[in-house]
């Protein structure tokens, strides 16, 4: 992850003064989110495109969710964001070579 992408991710997650552990965690979560999308058939789009903005939003959402859920949660009810699911579905369906 380059410095600009890290800065955007830190801003999205509202992390102002990350320590070394936070940065390592964010890097791992970022790689996991990109890997998830890749395995779902969604390739990283070219920079400065609307599709890239959607892709980055999905990655940011996944990273923030995982970062916030690091602690043990007992008896927690977790609801998935339907807007996020729709965005993932749209990216999958509009991927080059996707079957309509």
C-alpha positions as CSV (number, residue, x, y, z in Angstrom):
1,X,0.0,0.0,0.0
2,X,1.5,3.3,-1.0
3,X,1.6,6.5,1.2
4,X,-1.4,8.1,-0.5
5,X,-3.6,5.0,-0.1
6,X,-2.5,4.7,3.5
7,X,-3.4,8.3,4.1
8,X,-6.9,7.8,2.6
9,X,-7.4,4.7,4.6
10,X,-6.4,6.4,7.9
11,X,-8.8,9.3,7.1
12,X,-11.6,6.9,6.4
13,X,-11.0,5.0,9.6
14,X,-10.5,8.3,11.5
15,X,-7.1,7.2,12.9
16,X,-5.1,10.4,13.5
17,X,-2.0,9.2,15.2
18,X,-1.4,5.5,14.4
19,X,1.3,3.6,16.2
20,X,3.4,0.9,14.6
21,X,1.0,-1.8,15.7
22,X,-1.9,0.1,14.1
23,X,0.0,0.5,10.9
24,X,0.9,-3.2,10.8
25,X,-2.7,-4.2,11.5
26,X,-4.1,-1.8,8.8
27,X,-1.6,-3.2,6.3
28,X,-2.7,-6.8,7.0
29,X,-6.4,-5.9,6.9
30,X,-5.8,-4.0,3.7
31,X,-4.1,-7.0,2.1
32,X,-6.9,-9.3,3.3
33,X,-9.6,-7.0,1.9
34,X,-7.8,-6.8,-1.5
35,X,-7.4,-10.6,-1.5
36,X,-11.0,-11.1,-0.7
37,X,-12.1,-9.0,-3.6
38,X,-9.6,-10.7,-5.9
39,X,-10.9,-14.1,-4.9
40,X,-14.4,-12.9,-5.5
41,X,-13.5,-12.1,-9.1
42,X,-13.1,-8.3,-8.7
43,X,-9.8,-7.0,-10.0
44,X,-8.3,-3.7,-8.8
45,X,-9.5,-1.1,-11.3
46,X,-7.3,1.6,-12.9
47,X,-6.7,4.7,-10.8
48,X,-8.9,7.8,-11.1
49,X,-12.0,6.0,-12.3
50,X,-15.5,5.8,-10.8
51,X,-15.0,2.0,-10.6
52,X,-11.8,2.6,-8.6
53,X,-13.6,4.8,-6.2
54,X,-16.2,2.0,-5.6
55,X,-13.4,-0.5,-5.2
56,X,-11.6,1.7,-2.7
57,X,-14.8,2.3,-0.8
58,X,-15.3,-1.5,-0.5
59,X,-11.8,-2.0,0.7
60,X,-12.1,0.9,3.2
61,X,-15.4,-0.6,4.6
62,X,-13.9,-4.0,5.0
63,X,-10.7,-2.7,6.7
64,X,-12.7,-0.4,9.1
65,X,-15.1,-3.2,10.0
66,X,-12.3,-5.7,10.7
67,X,-10.3,-3.0,12.6
68,X,-13.4,-2.2,14.8
69,X,-14.1,-5.9,15.4
70,X,-10.7,-6.9,16.7
71,X,-11.8,-7.4,20.3
72,X,-13.8,-10.4,21.5
73,X,-17.5,-9.9,21.1
74,X,-19.8,-11.9,23.3
75,X,-23.5,-11.9,22.5
76,X,-23.0,-9.3,19.9
77,X,-25.5,-9.0,17.0
78,X,-23.6,-8.0,13.9
79,X,-25.7,-6.7,11.0
80,X,-24.1,-6.4,7.5
81,X,-24.5,-3.2,5.6
82,X,-26.8,-3.8,2.7
83,X,-25.3,-0.8,0.7
84,X,-21.9,-2.5,1.0
85,X,-23.3,-5.8,-0.3
86,X,-25.0,-4.1,-3.2
87,X,-21.7,-2.4,-4.1
88,X,-19.8,-5.7,-4.0
89,X,-22.5,-7.3,-6.2
90,X,-22.3,-4.4,-8.7
91,X,-18.5,-4.7,-8.9
92,X,-18.7,-8.4,-9.5
93,X,-21.4,-8.1,-12.1
94,X,-19.6,-5.3,-14.0
95,X,-16.2,-6.9,-13.9
96,X,-14.6,-7.3,-17.4
97,X,-15.5,-10.7,-18.6
98,X,-18.4,-11.2,-16.2
99,X,-21.3,-13.1,-17.5
100,X,-24.6,-11.1,-17.4
